[in-house]
Amino acid sequence: MNAPKDTASKFEGERLAKRIASAGVCSRRQAEALIEEGRVKVNGKTVKTPAYNVTEKDAVIVNGKPLAAKEPTRLWLYHKPAGLVTTHKDPEGRPTVFDALPKDMPRVISIGRLDLTSEGLLLLTNDGELARKLELPSTGWIRRYRVRVYGKITDEMLAELKKGVVSAGVHYGSIEAEIDSSKGGNSWLTVALKEGKNREIRKVFEHFDCQVSRLLRLSYGPFNLGSLEKGQVKEVTRKVLSSFISLDK
């Protein structure tokens, strides 16, 4: 194993991937992949196992660049317009959320995603470890959406959604949906869930032969879209953030 000998004990400090994620470079999972690919050095020597701890005294290099000192955790609300993908680099060359952000913003990652045609509230942070934590259903945070659906919406369907459905071999947890209005074959619903699997809302309605034609996220846990205009970004104050999230510093 190409682990450096002159660094912290494996029982001291914090996991290397966590340190990289906390510096806002990428998510913890992505950091683990970088380590396994041999793209991370500690004190001049390559580390290839995520099961490695570092302390503040260790010099960490990621992709040939020194890891910046850990910044205080910050969080932003962003009103994502339709037509942007939630990724830093899109292989198809489509415009991304991160291309559209103000140039004076630090490097951030998203907490969860909204697909190309979805819009509304997207949380952004400079702390990859926080992003990982808030994406987990175990936080108990409800994600609320306003959804336009084409197709027949029945009470039986809504009851089944609340119990959870299995579609194409994937189990989807409880989804609460209420009809706000209907006209012709279209209905507007308010939808709430805790999991947020990939394209979950679209897929569960397709399971009932219904098509989602518009999807707008209204809130993510205690944070709301409110009057934020499309394309606008608003930072959450540290006081407000600390009232919902335990901050290290």
VENWOWO-V851527 format. One record per pair of residues at least 12 apart in sequence whose C-alpha atoms are under 8 Angstrom apart, sorted by the first residue. I is the first residue (numbers start at 1). J is the second residue. Records with the same first field share a line. If there is no record, write none. Layout:
I=J ; J
This chain:
1=47 ; 48
2=45 ; 46 ; 47 ; 48
3=45 ; 46 ; 47 ; 48
4=42 ; 43 ; 44 ; 45 ; 46 ; 47
6=43
7=42 ; 43 ; 54 ; 58
8=53 ; 54 ; 55 ; 58
9=53 ; 54
10=52 ; 53 ; 54
11=53
12=53 ; 54 ; 55
13=53 ; 54 ; 55 ; 56
14=53 ; 54 ; 55
15=50 ; 51 ; 52 ; 53 ; 54
16=50 ; 51 ; 52 ; 53 ; 54
17=29 ; 31 ; 32 ; 35 ; 50
18=31 ; 128 ; 129
19=54 ; 70
20=67 ; 128
21=127 ; 128 ; 129
22=70 ; 126 ; 127 ; 128 ; 129 ; 130
23=67 ; 68 ; 69 ; 70 ; 71 ; 126 ; 127 ; 128
24=107 ; 108 ; 109 ; 125 ; 126 ; 127 ; 128
25=107 ; 108 ; 128
26=109 ; 128
27=109 ; 128 ; 129 ; 131 ; 132
28=128 ; 129 ; 132
32=49 ; 50
35=47 ; 48 ; 49 ; 50
36=48 ; 49 ; 50
39=62 ; 63 ; 64
40=60 ; 61 ; 62 ; 63 ; 64
41=60 ; 61 ; 62
42=58 ; 59 ; 60 ; 61
43=58 ; 59 ; 60
44=59 ; 61
71=126
72=249
73=125 ; 126 ; 127 ; 247 ; 249
74=125 ; 126 ; 127 ; 235 ; 236 ; 238
75=123 ; 124 ; 125 ; 126 ; 235 ; 236 ; 241
76=123 ; 124 ; 125 ; 233 ; 234 ; 235 ; 236
77=121 ; 122 ; 123 ; 124 ; 223 ; 225 ; 233 ; 234 ; 235 ; 236
78=120 ; 121 ; 122 ; 123 ; 124 ; 228 ; 231 ; 232 ; 233 ; 234
79=119 ; 120 ; 121 ; 122 ; 225 ; 228 ; 229 ; 230 ; 231 ; 232 ; 233
80=97 ; 118 ; 119 ; 120 ; 121 ; 122 ; 230 ; 231
81=118 ; 119 ; 120 ; 230 ; 231
82=116 ; 117 ; 118 ; 119
83=95 ; 116 ; 117 ; 118
84=96 ; 97 ; 115 ; 116 ; 117
85=97 ; 114 ; 115 ; 116
86=98 ; 110 ; 113 ; 114 ; 115 ; 116
100=231
101=231 ; 233
106=126
107=126
108=124 ; 125 ; 126 ; 127
109=124 ; 125 ; 126 ; 127 ; 128 ; 131
110=122 ; 123 ; 124 ; 125 ; 131
111=123 ; 124 ; 125 ; 131 ; 132 ; 134 ; 135
112=131 ; 135 ; 196
115=199
117=214 ; 215
118=214 ; 215 ; 216 ; 217
119=215 ; 216 ; 217
120=216 ; 217 ; 218 ; 225 ; 230
121=216 ; 217 ; 218 ; 219 ; 220 ; 224 ; 225
122=217
123=220
136=195
137=194 ; 195
140=194 ; 221
141=194 ; 220 ; 221 ; 222
142=192 ; 193 ; 194 ; 219 ; 220 ; 221
143=192 ; 193 ; 194 ; 196 ; 217 ; 218 ; 219 ; 220 ; 221
144=190 ; 191 ; 192 ; 193 ; 217 ; 218 ; 219 ; 220
145=190 ; 191 ; 192 ; 215 ; 216 ; 217 ; 218 ; 219
146=188 ; 189 ; 190 ; 191 ; 215 ; 216 ; 217 ; 218
147=188 ; 189 ; 190 ; 191 ; 212 ; 213 ; 214 ; 215 ; 216
148=186 ; 187 ; 188 ; 189 ; 212 ; 213 ; 214 ; 215
149=186 ; 187 ; 188 ; 189 ; 210 ; 211 ; 212 ; 213 ; 214
150=185 ; 186 ; 187 ; 210 ; 211 ; 212 ; 213
151=185 ; 186 ; 187 ; 209 ; 210 ; 211
152=185 ; 210
153=187
157=208
158=176 ; 177 ; 178
161=174 ; 175 ; 176 ; 177 ; 204
162=174 ; 175 ; 176 ; 177
163=175
165=204
167=203 ; 204 ; 207
172=195 ; 197 ; 200 ; 204
173=193 ; 194 ; 195
174=193 ; 194
175=191 ; 192 ; 193 ; 194
176=191 ; 192 ; 193
177=189 ; 190 ; 191 ; 192
178=190 ; 191
222=244
